[in-house]
Amino acid sequence: MTRHLQALVPALALLSTLAACASSVPIHYYLLEAKPPAGGLPAAGISSIGVRPIDMPDYLDRAEIVTRGSDNRLEVNDLDRWGETLDALATRTLAADLRGALHTASVVVLPTDLQPEPLRRLTVEVDRFEADAGNVVTLAGRWQLVDASERPTSGSPFLIKQAISTGPLGDTSQKGAMATAMSEALATLAAQIAASAR
């Protein structure tokens, strides 16, 4: 009996060491970032815009970063996470990109306590917003601007592809490049919306 216990001690020590190593693996957190506004004069006659929270698919409603593998398989990255919910990050980034594209401060995230209330409201429904195994970010969905009476004034479906500038997505160090590409895709969407909002 004692001999069996003595044989177990090294195995238990090894298991304990492995568990400690597994628990010490760092978790990385990422953010999206608005594109710095280009120089230019404010567009004339721009009415204020309130950006509603972006409607994301349920599979993206998690802290972990989701990528799309081969055969439409979703890969959830336990060690790579968003600093806050992806819908909140994307909404705030898109609003900042719109402010830059329109050269106006009259774009706010809804709900807001700022007065007066925005004259127009932007709704964005996203069908897809992730990177794939080919190192390309896809942002797809539709947007619509409505006036204070909720009457549509403009809108369009969108499909934006943005290449990731570095290596394979399996490498944790590349998730920063992926977040940058996702930020650039939002800036492209903001430019499309701004062209119709002028």
N, C-alpha and C positions, 0 to 999 in steps of 0.2 A: 504493500500500500504506500509506504513511504517512498519507495523507489518510483512509483507512478507519479506521486506528487512532485518529486524532484525533477522528473522528466517534463512535467507541465510548466514548471517555473520559467524556463527560457521561452517557451511558446507564448505564455501570458505576457512576458516582458516585451516580446516582439510585437504582439498585438497592441499593447499599450503604446509603444513607440509609433506604430503605424497610425493609430487613432490620433495621436498628438500631431503627427505630421499633416494628416488630412484636415484637422481643424485649424491649422495655421496657414492654410492656403489663402492668400489675400483675395478679397472681393474688390473688383474695379467698378467705379461709378462714372457714368458719362452724361453729358448734357448736349443739347443742341444750341447752336449759336447763330444769331441773326447776321446777315451779311452787312458789312459796314456800308452806310449810305454813300452813294456816289454824289458828287457835287451837282448842283443845279438849283434852279429857282422853283419854289412851290408851284404846283399846277394850279392854274386859275380856276376858281369856282368849284373846288372840291368840297363836297359836304362831308360832315363827320361820319365815320364808320365805326360801328361796334362789332367786334369779332366774337361770335358765339363759340363756346367750347367745341373743338373739333370732335366729330363723331368717329371714333376708331373702331375697327372690328374687335370682337371679343377676344380673339386669339392674341391680340397685342395688349390686352388689358392686364398687364403683369409687370412686376419690377424687372424681371430678367429680360435681357435682350433676346429677341427672336429673329432667327435668320431662316431662309428657305433653302433646304438642301435639294439633292436630286429627287426626281419623282414626286415633287411637291410635298416632300417631307419637311415638317417644321422642326427646327432645332432650338431648344431653349437653353440658353447659356447661363448656368447657375452662378458662375463667378463674374459675369459681366452684366451689370445692371444699370438702369436709368436712375439718375439722381432724384427724379420724381416721376409721376405717371407720364407716359408718353403723350397722352392727349393734352395734358397741361403744358408740357414742354413745347409741343408742336404749335399749340394755340398762341402762346406767348411769342414764340419765334416768328410765326407767320405775321402776327400783328406788328412786330418790330420791323420785319422786312417790308410790310406795306407802308409803314411810316416812312421808311427810307426811299421806297420806290415812288411814292407820291410827294415826297419832300414836305410832309405835313405832320404835325403832332396830333392831328384830329382823328387818330385811329386808336381805339381803346379795346381792351379785353372785357367782355361782358361776363357776369354782371359787374356794374360799376356804380360807385356813389358820385361820380363826377357829374356835374350839371353844366350845360343842358344835356339831355339824353342825345345820343348819336341819332342823326337823321336817317341813316341807313344801317342795315344789319347784314352781316356776312355769315352764311351757313356753309360749312364744309363737311361733306361726308366722304370718308376715306374707305376704300375697299381693300387697299393694299399699301403697306409702307414698311418695307424691309429689304435687306440685302439678300442676294442669292449666291449660289456656289460659284457663279461666274464673275463675282466681284462687281455686281451692278445693283444699285438701289433702284427700286421701282416705287413710285408714288402715283397711285391711281384713285380716282373717285370723281366727285362733281362738286361744284360750288355754285352759290346763288346769292345775289345781293337783292334785298327787299327794302322798300321805303318804310316810313313810319307807320303806314297802314298795312304793312306786310304784303304789299303788291310787288311781285318780282320786277326788277328793273334790268337785270342782266344775269347771266349764268352760263356755265359750260361744263361738260365733262373734261377731265384732264388725264393724261398719261405721260408721266415724266420719268425718264431713265437717266441715272447719273452714275458714271463709272467711279469706282473706288480706286484711288491712285496708288495703292500699295498691294502687298502680298495676300496670301490666302486667308479666308475668314476664320479658319481654325486657329490661327495664331492670335492669342489674346492681345498682343501689341497692335494688331490691325483694327481693333474695334474703335479706336480713336479716329482712324481714317474713315471708317464706316459712318461714324457720327457726323464727321465733316461732310461726307457726301450726302447724307440725309438732310443736313442743314442747307446745302446747296440746292437740293431738290425743292425744299420749301421756298427758297429765295426765287427760284424759277417760277413756282406757282404764284408767288406774290407779284412778280412782274406781269404775269398773264392777267391776274385779277386787276392790277393797277391800270393796265392798258384799257380795260373795259370800264373802270370806275371813273376815269377822267371825264 
